[in-house]
Amino acid sequence: MSALARFFVSQGHQVSGSDAHRSEIVDDLIKEGITIYIGHKSNNINNRLDRVVYSAAISANNPEMKKTKKLKIQTQSYAQALGELTKNYFTIAICGSHGKSTTTALLSLVMIKAGFDPTVILGTKLKEFNNSNFRLGKSCYLIIEADEYSRAFHNYFPKIIVTTNVDKEHLDIYKNLKGVIKSFNLFFKNLQPGGIIITNRQDINTLKALKNIHQKKVYFNQKTFEKHNLQITGFYNQLNAEAVWQAAKYLGVARSVAERSFSNYCGAWRRLEKISSKKSAWKGYTIFSDYAHHPTEINATLQGLKEYYSKSKIICVFQPHQQDRLTRLFKDYIPCFKASDELFLLPAHIVQGRDNYLSKRKSSLDLYRILKKKGVQVFYSHQLRDVLRQIEDSDFPKNTIIVFMGAGSLDAAVKRSL
């Protein structure tokens, strides 16, 4: 939503918005001159507005939505508004259950260096974009992160689709893996005539989603960009880089340009983002904040850290994101922390409007109990401050790696506390 707001501002429109809580993103928008109201109230909406764009998290009972309907103002979902843009550009859409933001960022930087000057809308902030999630280009190219939540990507009509993988995700929307695969298949059918799909041949779920899709396909399944080509860790990022290279090569970009872009890329906001601490007790530790919240992402991120920092102790502090996801994928969470040496669990971040569907729900405490029985070095606490105090009081080696992991409120809380 914030990237789309920035796009409208770049086109000369007057933009305002609201959010339930203040956040780093909200503060950034305010600094950029966008009016942001904290709290959803009907008086945030007036008859001077030409259009109201709402996120998938907003219900029809929202007071602003009710006021919008009363005043008969044109409304669009985020996906519908972004979908309009995809029809006006040569759109490259990066989709997949995992790795979308990193892949979008990498492709954007490669295309910028190659002189394509794309407009970019992605799901994280880049230092290369002055810590923004939006870049205004002057060409016909638009690069977007195409999210599958609430079937948003069904509104997009790209010329190139890059697919990282297909996994059991957003089961509150799709119910099961079969539903996820079907949704990706429908998105692939939105590919513009003469378009191309770039995807991982070794991902069996993606191959199922490609059934009856007859447009041109280019496959990647090798890590042709080895560790020395990348500053970001993990085999999965080598595959992300390979996907980007296939898209860049299709557009005529020289491999040397891609390699320079990859070697200069240090990561994005909350994607294994290195953070520092002013506290003496934390000096010597390497500290990361990471957005991983799905079992596949957690496992891949921790395995990547273990591989890169093979002689270091790995400490993971995890806040589950959405009790619905924790419940539906509970069995998948049990083995995904095996690359960490110690695990600290916090209560799940409850997502407004998305955690009301299951009568029997799993909690972080349930996960703690079963991991404890399996002999995992795991701790549970109701409060982040207690976890931080326990780490400060521990005698960890100074080369210890500490990763705070989750898609909820943990990142902001850690940055405030350290």
Phi, psi and omega in degrees: 000319182293323178294320179294321176301318179295323177299312182297322176299318181296339179268007176091008180277153173270124188237136170227168181194177179218156175214157183293327184220157174287147181205175178299319178297314180300315180299321178298317181295320179297318178298332180275004176092009178271133179282121180237127176263135176265119186101140180267112182227147183299328182284001171286344182252134178220169186282005175275351182281139177268332183206145173240123178250129185236152179276166180294345181278352185268131181264167179294340180276355177302133184301328178288323177294321178297317179294320178300316179295319180298320181275358179058043176275142177301133178238149174216145168287163175307314184296322179294318180294316178293325178300324176301317182295322183297336179280342184261356183233166162280097191265133173247116185250127177257117180238172180141156180289330182219148172088007183298313186295315180296317180294319177298315180298313181299314181296321179300314182292324176296314183290327175295312180297329180278357175092013181282339177051057183281156163275139187228133173233115182224174190262016176209170181266144178240136176296330178294342176255028183059044180057040177240163175256016182220141173225129177267120175255173182248008183256185179276359187269133175234126176249125181231152169270116187261100184276140180270352182300135179057027178060030183304317187291351175293347179270355188257146184229079185274164173266330175231133173244127172251121182246122181279315184184168175228127187217172177289096181216152181056047181288348171292338177264315190259350177074315182205175182299323179302320178293323177296312181300317179298321181294318176296321178300319178295322178295317179302330180289347177278354181302133181294152178306136182080007182279182184217143175248128179248125189204168184273115182295335184273356179268104188297326180292324176296318179299322176295322180291338181275001181301132180066017172261115190255002177289166183299139179233141172237129185255147169234141177202017179232151177267072183288344173258103186283179185304322184290346177276345188234142172269344179270146189271164169099141177301323181298327177285333173294322175292320177301317179296321179296320177299316179298317181298320180297321177293316181296317180298320179299327180274358177094017180281137177289144180301325180298326178293316178298316181298319179295319179296316180296317184290339180268348187277123183253004179111172183242174178303124177067012172249089190045051179281124177287132177234157182244165180229144177272352183279135182296330181295342183259357181295137181097337176280147170262120189245133178236150166245130184223145186277354185304132179216347176267145182308320179298316180294317181299310181301313182295319181293314181293321177297320178296318177296317181297321180292316184285320180250062190296337182258008184251153173282135181252118177250127179245128172249115189240131172246108178303145180250112179080116181295330178300313180296317180301321182289311184293329183249023188306314182297329180286336179286333187300315182268358194279353181258012189297338180277353176269149179273327175219145183233132174244124181254138176244161176301152182295145172281118182276127182264122183302125177084356184236004183237038185241010193260335186259133179282323178252112186243146175268152181235171175299326179294322175298317179295318178302313184297317182286325177293323179298318179296331181272006175086012178286140176283087188232146179229150178233139176214147177284337188233139176299322183299328178289324177295315180298319179295320179295320178294318180297327182275352182276154181259059179285148174300151186290346177266016181296143175259127178239122180240123174267122194231131177153159184258005183263226188276356188298316184304309182295320180295319179295314181297326176291323188277332183270000000 
